[in-house]
């Protein structure tokens, strides 16, 4: 596993934590306020990120399409109606699964850069009259150095 890949993943975890920290400063209703955006609510955006991260981990582990489809059903059940704290815990649990896999020395080929949607969540917060959260890679570098 390349050091850069691990650094990139740690940036992803750091940025997610910043988004959760910002959202924890706001009321729970902000998460579920509907709007016209890429996602209908901020909560839906978070669930999407979680879903995509699960799909990628499953894919790089070599799971079949059928297994990924089954996983998505499980993810949907796991994230329906849970609180922000519970969703954050699910993200943390998934981060540990990624770290374990990335540090396992497994041979994997499907990993490539993939989009995240934290920027959409910041945009949605601004539309609702709240400050967004800076989660660009440069802020990560400043934070960890």
Secondary structure, DSSP 4 states (H G I P E B T S, - for coil): --HHHHHHHHHHHHHHHHHHHHHHTS-HHHHH---SSSSSSHHHHHHHHHHHHHHHHHHHTT--HHHHHHHHHHHHHHHTT--HHHHHHHHHHHHHHHHHHHTTT------------HHHHHHHHHHTTS------HHHHHHHH-
